[in-house]
């Protein structure tokens, strides 16, 4: 029995004191057995995990450190909110066809379907206006008068 050797409980208390002194290490816990410090818990990132290990190693009496601290995966990148293309397309199609009372238009999955009838001299103007909305496709089922 060696009187100079620090006790595991004292080593653990010293490491816990270091962890408490650094708020970034609040998710880490430690156990000590025969001078081997085992770190568990959650660390915010790899740098914090490394910092917890260095803090434990700096305590007198620590022979080695087993760092089991878990680092959560980074959050997924924020995705921009996308407006439903059919909603935006519906509004544009409604505006484009408002001057053509005999033309009916529907939008489904980016495809504009035209039904009804239209005068030949109005068709080109309508199609140009619908094309500026950039639909996937325009299905022209119009009857030309």
C-alpha positions as CSV (number, residue, x, y, z in Angstrom):
1,X,0.0,0.0,0.0
2,X,1.5,3.3,-1.1
3,X,0.6,6.4,0.9
4,X,1.8,8.9,-1.8
5,X,-0.5,7.6,-4.5
6,X,-3.7,9.7,-5.0
7,X,-6.9,7.8,-4.3
8,X,-9.3,7.3,-7.2
9,X,-12.0,9.3,-5.4
10,X,-9.6,12.3,-5.0
11,X,-8.6,12.0,-8.7
12,X,-12.3,11.9,-9.7
13,X,-13.1,14.9,-7.5
14,X,-10.2,16.9,-9.1
15,X,-11.3,16.1,-12.6
16,X,-15.0,16.9,-11.8
17,X,-13.8,20.3,-10.4
18,X,-12.0,21.0,-13.7
19,X,-15.2,20.0,-15.7
20,X,-17.4,22.3,-13.5
21,X,-15.0,25.2,-14.0
22,X,-15.6,25.0,-17.8
23,X,-19.2,25.3,-18.9
24,X,-18.5,23.6,-22.2
25,X,-17.7,20.4,-20.3
26,X,-21.0,20.3,-18.4
27,X,-22.2,17.3,-20.4
28,X,-19.2,15.1,-19.5
29,X,-18.9,12.8,-16.5
30,X,-15.9,10.9,-15.2
31,X,-15.2,7.7,-13.3
32,X,-11.7,6.7,-12.1
33,X,-10.5,3.1,-11.5
34,X,-6.9,2.4,-10.6
35,X,-5.8,5.8,-12.0
36,X,-7.6,5.3,-15.3
37,X,-10.1,8.1,-16.0
38,X,-13.1,7.1,-18.1
39,X,-15.0,10.1,-19.6
40,X,-18.7,9.5,-20.5
41,X,-21.5,11.8,-21.6
42,X,-22.0,14.2,-24.4
43,X,-19.6,16.8,-25.8
44,X,-20.8,19.6,-28.1
45,X,-18.0,18.9,-30.6
46,X,-14.6,17.2,-31.2
47,X,-12.8,20.2,-29.7
48,X,-14.7,19.9,-26.5
49,X,-14.1,16.2,-26.4
50,X,-10.4,16.8,-26.7
51,X,-10.6,19.5,-24.0
52,X,-12.2,17.1,-21.6
53,X,-9.5,14.6,-22.2
54,X,-6.7,17.1,-21.7
55,X,-8.4,18.3,-18.5
56,X,-8.5,14.8,-17.1
57,X,-4.9,14.1,-18.1
58,X,-3.7,17.2,-16.3
59,X,-4.8,15.8,-12.9
60,X,-2.1,14.3,-10.8
61,X,-2.4,10.5,-10.5
62,X,-4.2,9.9,-13.8
63,X,-2.4,7.1,-15.6
64,X,-4.5,7.2,-18.7
65,X,-7.8,8.5,-20.1
66,X,-10.5,6.6,-21.9
67,X,-12.6,9.1,-23.6
68,X,-16.1,7.7,-24.4
69,X,-17.7,11.2,-24.7
70,X,-20.2,11.2,-27.5
71,X,-20.3,14.0,-30.1
72,X,-23.7,14.4,-31.7
73,X,-23.8,14.7,-35.5
74,X,-24.1,18.2,-36.8
75,X,-27.6,19.4,-37.5
76,X,-28.7,19.0,-41.1
77,X,-28.2,22.2,-43.2
78,X,-31.1,24.5,-43.0
79,X,-33.2,24.1,-46.1
80,X,-34.8,27.2,-47.6
81,X,-38.6,27.2,-47.4
82,X,-39.9,26.5,-50.9
83,X,-43.2,27.7,-52.1
84,X,-45.3,25.0,-53.6
85,X,-44.6,25.5,-57.3
86,X,-48.2,24.6,-58.2
87,X,-49.5,27.4,-55.9
88,X,-47.2,30.0,-57.5
89,X,-48.0,28.6,-61.0
90,X,-51.7,28.6,-60.3
91,X,-51.6,32.3,-59.5
92,X,-49.6,33.1,-62.6
93,X,-51.9,31.0,-64.8
94,X,-55.0,32.6,-63.4
95,X,-53.5,36.1,-64.2
96,X,-52.4,35.0,-67.7
97,X,-55.9,33.5,-68.6
98,X,-58.1,36.2,-67.0
99,X,-58.5,38.0,-70.4
100,X,-59.7,34.7,-72.0
101,X,-63.1,33.8,-70.5
102,X,-63.5,30.7,-72.7
103,X,-60.1,29.2,-71.7
104,X,-59.9,27.0,-68.6
105,X,-56.5,26.2,-67.1
106,X,-55.5,23.7,-64.5
107,X,-52.1,23.0,-62.9
108,X,-50.9,19.7,-61.6
109,X,-47.3,18.9,-60.7
110,X,-46.0,21.8,-62.7
111,X,-48.0,20.9,-65.8
112,X,-50.5,23.5,-67.2
113,X,-53.4,21.9,-69.0
114,X,-55.5,24.3,-71.2
115,X,-59.1,23.4,-72.3
116,X,-61.9,25.4,-73.9
117,X,-61.6,27.5,-77.0
118,X,-59.6,30.5,-78.1
119,X,-59.4,32.6,-81.2
120,X,-56.3,31.9,-83.4
121,X,-55.0,35.5,-83.1
122,X,-55.1,35.2,-79.2
123,X,-53.3,31.8,-78.9
124,X,-49.7,33.0,-79.4
125,X,-50.1,35.8,-76.9
126,X,-51.5,33.4,-74.3
127,X,-48.8,30.8,-74.9
128,X,-46.0,33.4,-74.6
129,X,-47.5,34.6,-71.3
130,X,-47.8,31.0,-69.9
131,X,-44.2,30.1,-71.0
132,X,-42.8,33.0,-69.0
133,X,-44.1,31.2,-65.9
134,X,-41.7,28.4,-66.6
135,X,-44.1,25.4,-66.1
136,X,-42.7,21.9,-66.7
137,X,-45.0,21.5,-69.6
138,X,-48.1,23.1,-71.2
139,X,-50.7,20.7,-72.5
140,X,-52.7,22.6,-75.1
141,X,-56.1,21.0,-75.5
142,X,-57.7,24.2,-76.8
143,X,-60.1,24.3,-79.7
144,X,-59.1,27.1,-82.0
145,X,-61.9,29.2,-83.5
